């Protein structure tokens, strides 16, 4: 699916139980598939 991530850009993502893989076509392989850092984002939003 396509989602707008924390940086405001849209990426193709695939969700798993505790992870999110993100497709970043601007990066050369093998760094075009990254593990999302959404746990940090959720933690930061609750710490405020």
LUMLUMDREN-2810 file (N, C-alpha, C; in Angstrom, 1 decimal):
<atoms>
<atom><aa>X</aa><ch>A</ch><at>N</at><xx>0.8</xx><yy>-1.2</yy><zz>0.0</zz></atom>
<atom><aa>X</aa><ch>A</ch><at>CA</at><xx>0.0</xx><yy>0.0</yy><zz>0.0</zz></atom>
<atom><aa>X</aa><ch>A</ch><at>C</at><xx>0.9</xx><yy>1.2</yy><zz>0.0</zz></atom>
<atom><aa>X</aa><ch>A</ch><at>N</at><xx>0.3</xx><yy>2.4</yy><zz>-0.3</zz></atom>
<atom><aa>X</aa><ch>A</ch><at>CA</at><xx>1.1</xx><yy>3.6</yy><zz>-0.3</zz></atom>
<atom><aa>X</aa><ch>A</ch><at>C</at><xx>0.6</xx><yy>4.4</yy><zz>0.9</zz></atom>
<atom><aa>X</aa><ch>A</ch><at>N</at><xx>1.6</xx><yy>5.0</yy><zz>1.6</zz></atom>
<atom><aa>X</aa><ch>A</ch><at>CA</at><xx>1.3</xx><yy>5.8</yy><zz>2.8</zz></atom>
<atom><aa>X</aa><ch>A</ch><at>C</at><xx>2.2</xx><yy>7.0</yy><zz>2.8</zz></atom>
<atom><aa>X</aa><ch>A</ch><at>N</at><xx>1.7</xx><yy>8.1</yy><zz>3.4</zz></atom>
<atom><aa>X</aa><ch>A</ch><at>CA</at><xx>2.5</xx><yy>9.3</yy><zz>3.6</zz></atom>
<atom><aa>X</aa><ch>A</ch><at>C</at><xx>3.2</xx><yy>9.1</yy><zz>5.0</zz></atom>
<atom><aa>X</aa><ch>A</ch><at>N</at><xx>4.5</xx><yy>9.1</yy><zz>4.9</zz></atom>
<atom><aa>X</aa><ch>A</ch><at>CA</at><xx>5.3</xx><yy>8.9</yy><zz>6.2</zz></atom>
<atom><aa>X</aa><ch>A</ch><at>C</at><xx>5.6</xx><yy>10.2</yy><zz>6.9</zz></atom>
<atom><aa>X</aa><ch>A</ch><at>N</at><xx>6.4</xx><yy>10.0</yy><zz>7.9</zz></atom>
<atom><aa>X</aa><ch>A</ch><at>CA</at><xx>6.7</xx><yy>11.2</yy><zz>8.8</zz></atom>
<atom><aa>X</aa><ch>A</ch><at>C</at><xx>7.4</xx><yy>12.3</yy><zz>8.1</zz></atom>
<atom><aa>X</aa><ch>A</ch><at>N</at><xx>8.1</xx><yy>12.0</yy><zz>7.0</zz></atom>
<atom><aa>X</aa><ch>A</ch><at>CA</at><xx>8.8</xx><yy>13.1</yy><zz>6.3</zz></atom>
<atom><aa>X</aa><ch>A</ch><at>C</at><xx>7.9</xx><yy>13.8</yy><zz>5.3</zz></atom>
<atom><aa>X</aa><ch>A</ch><at>N</at><xx>6.6</xx><yy>13.4</yy><zz>5.2</zz></atom>
<atom><aa>X</aa><ch>A</ch><at>CA</at><xx>5.6</xx><yy>14.1</yy><zz>4.4</zz></atom>
<atom><aa>X</aa><ch>A</ch><at>C</at><xx>5.6</xx><yy>13.5</yy><zz>2.9</zz></atom>
<atom><aa>X</aa><ch>A</ch><at>N</at><xx>6.5</xx><yy>12.5</yy><zz>2.6</zz></atom>
<atom><aa>X</aa><ch>A</ch><at>CA</at><xx>6.5</xx><yy>11.9</yy><zz>1.3</zz></atom>
<atom><aa>X</aa><ch>A</ch><at>C</at><xx>5.8</xx><yy>10.6</yy><zz>1.3</zz></atom>
<atom><aa>X</aa><ch>A</ch><at>N</at><xx>5.3</xx><yy>10.2</yy><zz>0.1</zz></atom>
<atom><aa>X</aa><ch>A</ch><at>CA</at><xx>4.6</xx><yy>9.0</yy><zz>0.0</zz></atom>
<atom><aa>X</aa><ch>A</ch><at>C</at><xx>5.5</xx><yy>7.9</yy><zz>-0.4</zz></atom>
<atom><aa>X</aa><ch>A</ch><at>N</at><xx>5.3</xx><yy>6.7</yy><zz>0.2</zz></atom>
<atom><aa>X</aa><ch>A</ch><at>CA</at><xx>6.2</xx><yy>5.5</yy><zz>0.0</zz></atom>
<atom><aa>X</aa><ch>A</ch><at>C</at><xx>5.3</xx><yy>4.3</yy><zz>-0.1</zz></atom>
<atom><aa>X</aa><ch>A</ch><at>N</at><xx>5.7</xx><yy>3.3</yy><zz>-0.8</zz></atom>
<atom><aa>X</aa><ch>A</ch><at>CA</at><xx>5.1</xx><yy>2.0</yy><zz>-0.8</zz></atom>
<atom><aa>X</aa><ch>A</ch><at>C</at><xx>5.5</xx><yy>1.3</yy><zz>0.4</zz></atom>
<atom><aa>X</aa><ch>A</ch><at>N</at><xx>4.6</xx><yy>0.8</yy><zz>1.2</zz></atom>
<atom><aa>X</aa><ch>A</ch><at>CA</at><xx>5.0</xx><yy>0.1</yy><zz>2.5</zz></atom>
<atom><aa>X</aa><ch>A</ch><at>C</at><xx>4.3</xx><yy>-1.2</yy><zz>2.6</zz></atom>
<atom><aa>X</aa><ch>A</ch><at>N</at><xx>4.8</xx><yy>-2.1</yy><zz>3.4</zz></atom>
<atom><aa>X</aa><ch>A</ch><at>CA</at><xx>4.2</xx><yy>-3.3</yy><zz>3.8</zz></atom>
<atom><aa>X</aa><ch>A</ch><at>C</at><xx>4.3</xx><yy>-3.5</yy><zz>5.3</zz></atom>
<atom><aa>X</aa><ch>A</ch><at>N</at><xx>3.2</xx><yy>-3.7</yy><zz>5.9</zz></atom>
<atom><aa>X</aa><ch>A</ch><at>CA</at><xx>3.1</xx><yy>-3.8</yy><zz>7.4</zz></atom>
<atom><aa>X</aa><ch>A</ch><at>C</at><xx>3.2</xx><yy>-5.3</yy><zz>7.8</zz></atom>
<atom><aa>X</aa><ch>A</ch><at>N</at><xx>3.9</xx><yy>-5.5</yy><zz>8.9</zz></atom>
<atom><aa>X</aa><ch>A</ch><at>CA</at><xx>3.9</xx><yy>-6.8</yy><zz>9.5</zz></atom>
<atom><aa>X</aa><ch>A</ch><at>C</at><xx>3.5</xx><yy>-6.6</yy><zz>11.0</zz></atom>
<atom><aa>X</aa><ch>A</ch><at>N</at><xx>3.4</xx><yy>-7.6</yy><zz>11.8</zz></atom>
<atom><aa>X</aa><ch>A</ch><at>CA</at><xx>2.9</xx><yy>-7.5</yy><zz>13.1</zz></atom>
<atom><aa>X</aa><ch>A</ch><at>C</at><xx>3.7</xx><yy>-6.4</yy><zz>13.9</zz></atom>
<atom><aa>X</aa><ch>A</ch><at>N</at><xx>5.0</xx><yy>-6.3</yy><zz>13.8</zz></atom>
<atom><aa>X</aa><ch>A</ch><at>CA</at><xx>5.8</xx><yy>-5.4</yy><zz>14.6</zz></atom>
<atom><aa>X</aa><ch>A</ch><at>C</at><xx>6.8</xx><yy>-4.6</yy><zz>13.7</zz></atom>
<atom><aa>X</aa><ch>A</ch><at>N</at><xx>6.6</xx><yy>-4.5</yy><zz>12.5</zz></atom>
<atom><aa>X</aa><ch>A</ch><at>CA</at><xx>7.5</xx><yy>-3.9</yy><zz>11.6</zz></atom>
<atom><aa>X</aa><ch>A</ch><at>C</at><xx>6.8</xx><yy>-3.3</yy><zz>10.4</zz></atom>
<atom><aa>X</aa><ch>A</ch><at>N</at><xx>7.5</xx><yy>-2.3</yy><zz>9.7</zz></atom>
<atom><aa>X</aa><ch>A</ch><at>CA</at><xx>7.0</xx><yy>-1.8</yy><zz>8.5</zz></atom>
<atom><aa>X</aa><ch>A</ch><at>C</at><xx>8.2</xx><yy>-1.7</yy><zz>7.5</zz></atom>
<atom><aa>X</aa><ch>A</ch><at>N</at><xx>8.1</xx><yy>-2.4</yy><zz>6.4</zz></atom>
<atom><aa>X</aa><ch>A</ch><at>CA</at><xx>9.1</xx><yy>-2.2</yy><zz>5.4</zz></atom>
<atom><aa>X</aa><ch>A</ch><at>C</at><xx>8.7</xx><yy>-1.1</yy><zz>4.4</zz></atom>
<atom><aa>X</aa><ch>A</ch><at>N</at><xx>9.7</xx><yy>-0.3</yy><zz>4.1</zz></atom>
<atom><aa>X</aa><ch>A</ch><at>CA</at><xx>9.4</xx><yy>0.9</yy><zz>3.2</zz></atom>
<atom><aa>X</aa><ch>A</ch><at>C</at><xx>10.3</xx><yy>0.8</yy><zz>2.0</zz></atom>
<atom><aa>X</aa><ch>A</ch><at>N</at><xx>9.7</xx><yy>1.1</yy><zz>0.8</zz></atom>
<atom><aa>X</aa><ch>A</ch><at>CA</at><xx>10.4</xx><yy>1.1</yy><zz>-0.4</zz></atom>
<atom><aa>X</aa><ch>A</ch><at>C</at><xx>10.9</xx><yy>2.5</yy><zz>-0.7</zz></atom>
<atom><aa>X</aa><ch>A</ch><at>N</at><xx>12.2</xx><yy>2.8</yy><zz>-0.8</zz></atom>
<atom><aa>X</aa><ch>A</ch><at>CA</at><xx>12.8</xx><yy>4.1</yy><zz>-1.1</zz></atom>
<atom><aa>X</aa><ch>A</ch><at>C</at><xx>13.5</xx><yy>4.0</yy><zz>-2.4</zz></atom>
<atom><aa>X</aa><ch>A</ch><at>N</at><xx>12.8</xx><yy>4.3</yy><zz>-3.5</zz></atom>
<atom><aa>X</aa><ch>A</ch><at>CA</at><xx>13.4</xx><yy>4.2</yy><zz>-4.8</zz></atom>
<atom><aa>X</aa><ch>A</ch><at>C</at><xx>14.6</xx><yy>5.2</yy><zz>-5.0</zz></atom>
<atom><aa>X</aa><ch>A</ch><at>N</at><xx>14.7</xx><yy>6.2</yy><zz>-4.2</zz></atom>
<atom><aa>X</aa><ch>A</ch><at>CA</at><xx>15.8</xx><yy>7.1</yy><zz>-4.3</zz></atom>
<atom><aa>X</aa><ch>A</ch><at>C</at><xx>17.1</xx><yy>6.6</yy><zz>-3.9</zz></atom>
<atom><aa>X</aa><ch>A</ch><at>N</at><xx>17.1</xx><yy>5.4</yy><zz>-3.1</zz></atom>
<atom><aa>X</aa><ch>A</ch><at>CA</at><xx>18.3</xx><yy>4.8</yy><zz>-2.6</zz></atom>
<atom><aa>X</aa><ch>A</ch><at>C</at><xx>18.7</xx><yy>3.6</yy><zz>-3.6</zz></atom>
<atom><aa>X</aa><ch>A</ch><at>N</at><xx>20.0</xx><yy>3.4</yy><zz>-3.7</zz></atom>
<atom><aa>X</aa><ch>A</ch><at>CA</at><xx>20.5</xx><yy>2.3</yy><zz>-4.5</zz></atom>
<atom><aa>X</aa><ch>A</ch><at>C</at><xx>20.3</xx><yy>1.0</yy><zz>-3.7</zz></atom>
<atom><aa>X</aa><ch>A</ch><at>N</at><xx>20.1</xx><yy>-0.1</yy><zz>-4.4</zz></atom>
<atom><aa>X</aa><ch>A</ch><at>CA</at><xx>20.0</xx><yy>-1.4</yy><zz>-3.8</zz></atom>
<atom><aa>X</aa><ch>A</ch><at>C</at><xx>21.3</xx><yy>-1.7</yy><zz>-3.1</zz></atom>
<atom><aa>X</aa><ch>A</ch><at>N</at><xx>21.3</xx><yy>-2.4</yy><zz>-2.0</zz></atom>
<atom><aa>X</aa><ch>A</ch><at>CA</at><xx>20.2</xx><yy>-3.0</yy><zz>-1.3</zz></atom>
<atom><aa>X</aa><ch>A</ch><at>C</at><xx>19.5</xx><yy>-2.1</yy><zz>-0.3</zz></atom>
<atom><aa>X</aa><ch>A</ch><at>N</at><xx>19.8</xx><yy>-0.8</yy><zz>-0.3</zz></atom>
<atom><aa>X</aa><ch>A</ch><at>CA</at><xx>19.2</xx><yy>0.2</yy><zz>0.6</zz></atom>
<atom><aa>X</aa><ch>A</ch><at>C</at><xx>17.9</xx><yy>0.8</yy><zz>0.2</zz></atom>
<atom><aa>X</aa><ch>A</ch><at>N</at><xx>17.3</xx><yy>0.2</yy><zz>-0.8</zz></atom>
<atom><aa>X</aa><ch>A</ch><at>CA</at><xx>16.0</xx><yy>0.7</yy><zz>-1.3</zz></atom>
<atom><aa>X</aa><ch>A</ch><at>C</at><xx>14.8</xx><yy>0.2</yy><zz>-0.5</zz></atom>
<atom><aa>X</aa><ch>A</ch><at>N</at><xx>15.1</xx><yy>-0.9</yy><zz>0.3</zz></atom>
<atom><aa>X</aa><ch>A</ch><at>CA</at><xx>14.1</xx><yy>-1.4</yy><zz>1.2</zz></atom>
<atom><aa>X</aa><ch>A</ch><at>C</at><xx>14.6</xx><yy>-1.2</yy><zz>2.6</zz></atom>
<atom><aa>X</aa><ch>A</ch><at>N</at><xx>13.9</xx><yy>-0.4</yy><zz>3.4</zz></atom>
<atom><aa>X</aa><ch>A</ch><at>CA</at><xx>14.3</xx><yy>-0.1</yy><zz>4.7</zz></atom>
<atom><aa>X</aa><ch>A</ch><at>C</at><xx>13.3</xx><yy>-0.5</yy><zz>5.8</zz></atom>
<atom><aa>X</aa><ch>A</ch><at>N</at><xx>13.7</xx><yy>-0.7</yy><zz>7.0</zz></atom>
<atom><aa>X</aa><ch>A</ch><at>CA</at><xx>12.8</xx><yy>-1.1</yy><zz>8.1</zz></atom>
<atom><aa>X</aa><ch>A</ch><at>C</at><xx>12.4</xx><yy>0.3</yy><zz>8.7</zz></atom>
<atom><aa>X</aa><ch>A</ch><at>N</at><xx>11.1</xx><yy>0.5</yy><zz>8.8</zz></atom>
<atom><aa>X</aa><ch>A</ch><at>CA</at><xx>10.5</xx><yy>1.7</yy><zz>9.3</zz></atom>
<atom><aa>X</aa><ch>A</ch><at>C</at><xx>10.8</xx><yy>1.9</yy><zz>10.7</zz></atom>
<atom><aa>X</aa><ch>A</ch><at>N</at><xx>10.9</xx><yy>3.2</yy><zz>11.2</zz></atom>
<atom><aa>X</aa><ch>A</ch><at>CA</at><xx>11.2</xx><yy>3.5</yy><zz>12.6</zz></atom>
<atom><aa>X</aa><ch>A</ch><at>C</at><xx>10.0</xx><yy>4.0</yy><zz>13.3</zz></atom>
<atom><aa>X</aa><ch>A</ch><at>N</at><xx>8.8</xx><yy>3.4</yy><zz>13.0</zz></atom>
<atom><aa>X</aa><ch>A</ch><at>CA</at><xx>7.6</xx><yy>3.9</yy><zz>13.5</zz></atom>
<atom><aa>X</aa><ch>A</ch><at>C</at><xx>7.5</xx><yy>3.8</yy><zz>15.0</zz></atom>
<atom><aa>X</aa><ch>A</ch><at>N</at><xx>8.2</xx><yy>2.8</yy><zz>15.6</zz></atom>
<atom><aa>X</aa><ch>A</ch><at>CA</at><xx>8.1</xx><yy>2.7</yy><zz>17.0</zz></atom>
<atom><aa>X</aa><ch>A</ch><at>C</at><xx>8.7</xx><yy>3.9</yy><zz>17.7</zz></atom>
<atom><aa>X</aa><ch>A</ch><at>N</at><xx>9.8</xx><yy>4.5</yy><zz>17.2</zz></atom>
<atom><aa>X</aa><ch>A</ch><at>CA</at><xx>10.4</xx><yy>5.7</yy><zz>17.7</zz></atom>
<atom><aa>X</aa><ch>A</ch><at>C</at><xx>9.4</xx><yy>6.9</yy><zz>17.5</zz></atom>
<atom><aa>X</aa><ch>A</ch><at>N</at><xx>8.7</xx><yy>6.9</yy><zz>16.4</zz></atom>
<atom><aa>X</aa><ch>A</ch><at>CA</at><xx>7.8</xx><yy>8.0</yy><zz>16.2</zz></atom>
<atom><aa>X</aa><ch>A</ch><at>C</at><xx>6.7</xx><yy>8.0</yy><zz>17.1</zz></atom>
<atom><aa>X</aa><ch>A</ch><at>N</at><xx>6.1</xx><yy>6.8</yy><zz>17.4</zz></atom>
<atom><aa>X</aa><ch>A</ch><at>CA</at><xx>5.0</xx><yy>6.7</yy><zz>18.3</zz></atom>
<atom><aa>X</aa><ch>A</ch><at>C</at><xx>5.5</xx><yy>7.0</yy><zz>19.7</zz></atom>
<atom><aa>X</aa><ch>A</ch><at>N</at><xx>6.7</xx><yy>6.5</yy><zz>20.1</zz></atom>
<atom><aa>X</aa><ch>A</ch><at>CA</at><xx>7.2</xx><yy>6.9</yy><zz>21.4</zz></atom>
<atom><aa>X</aa><ch>A</ch><at>C</at><xx>7.4</xx><yy>8.4</yy><zz>21.6</zz></atom>
<atom><aa>X</aa><ch>A</ch><at>N</at><xx>8.0</xx><yy>9.0</yy><zz>20.6</zz></atom>
<atom><aa>X</aa><ch>A</ch><at>CA</at><xx>8.2</xx><yy>10.5</yy><zz>20.6</zz></atom>
<atom><aa>X</aa><ch>A</ch><at>C</at><xx>6.9</xx><yy>11.2</yy><zz>20.8</zz></atom>
<atom><aa>X</aa><ch>A</ch><at>N</at><xx>5.9</xx><yy>10.8</yy><zz>20.1</zz></atom>
<atom><aa>X</aa><ch>A</ch><at>CA</at><xx>4.6</xx><yy>11.5</yy><zz>20.2</zz></atom>
<atom><aa>X</aa><ch>A</ch><at>C</at><xx>3.9</xx><yy>11.4</yy><zz>21.5</zz></atom>
<atom><aa>X</aa><ch>A</ch><at>N</at><xx>4.2</xx><yy>10.3</yy><zz>22.2</zz></atom>
<atom><aa>X</aa><ch>A</ch><at>CA</at><xx>3.6</xx><yy>10.1</yy><zz>23.6</zz></atom>
<atom><aa>X</aa><ch>A</ch><at>C</at><xx>4.4</xx><yy>10.7</yy><zz>24.6</zz></atom>
<atom><aa>X</aa><ch>A</ch><at>N</at><xx>5.7</xx><yy>11.0</yy><zz>24.4</zz></atom>
<atom><aa>X</aa><ch>A</ch><at>CA</at><xx>6.6</xx><yy>11.6</yy><zz>25.4</zz></atom>
<atom><aa>X</aa><ch>A</ch><at>C</at><xx>6.3</xx><yy>13.1</yy><zz>25.5</zz></atom>
<atom><aa>X</aa><ch>A</ch><at>N</at><xx>5.5</xx><yy>13.7</yy><zz>24.6</zz></atom>
<atom><aa>X</aa><ch>A</ch><at>CA</at><xx>5.3</xx><yy>15.1</yy><zz>24.6</zz></atom>
<atom><aa>X</aa><ch>A</ch><at>C</at><xx>4.2</xx><yy>15.5</yy><zz>25.6</zz></atom>
</atoms>
